Amino acid sequence: MNDLIYRIKHSDKAPGVDEIRIPGEHTHLIYLKRSKSGIPIQPRRMQNMLAISNKLSIQPPM
């Protein structure tokens, strides 16, 4: 399987294509990045979570 993946990723690319990805590769890279640096949360969603945790008198999830 590793040989097949290597051959696919190192095959000729179409014009304008920088990298050939295999199924699941992009998702795995996102998983690794978020495991290291956390999941990004939009400011408005953060405000909503803080308001709800304050209303319920519970510790915010951070």
N, C-alpha and C positions, 0 to 999 in steps of 0.2 A: 504494500500500500504506500509506503514512504517513497518508493521508486516512482510509482505512478504520480503521486502528488508533485514530486520534484520535476518530472517530465512535463506535467501540465503547467506548473508555475514558470518554467524556463522555456516554454515554447514561444514561437514568434507571436508578437502582440499586434493587434490591429492599430492602424494609425491613430494617434491621440490617446492610446491606452498606456498608462504607466505601470500597471500591475495586474496580474491575473490572480483572482481570488477563487478559492474553492468554497463550496457551500458551508456556511457556519463560521467561516474565518472572521468576517467583520464583527459578528456578534461576540465571538470569543475575545477579540481585541477590545471591544467595549467593556466586556466583563472584567478583563484584566485591569484596564484603566480605572474603572469604578471601584474595583476591589482595593486599589491603592489610594485613590484620591476621593472616594465617596461619590454619591449620586447627586448630580446637580438638581437643585430645586429652584424654581422661579420665585423671585421675591414676593409676588402676590400670594402664591401658595404657602410660602413660609409664614407670611403675616396671618393667613387664615388658620394655619396649624397652631400658631402661637395664641391666637385669639380663642380658639376652641379649647386648647389645653388650659388656658387661664380661666375660661368660663367653667370648666369641669374641675378646676383645682387639681390638675394632674401635671406631672413633670413633662415638659416638651420632649419630643422624640429626638433630641440631639444631645 
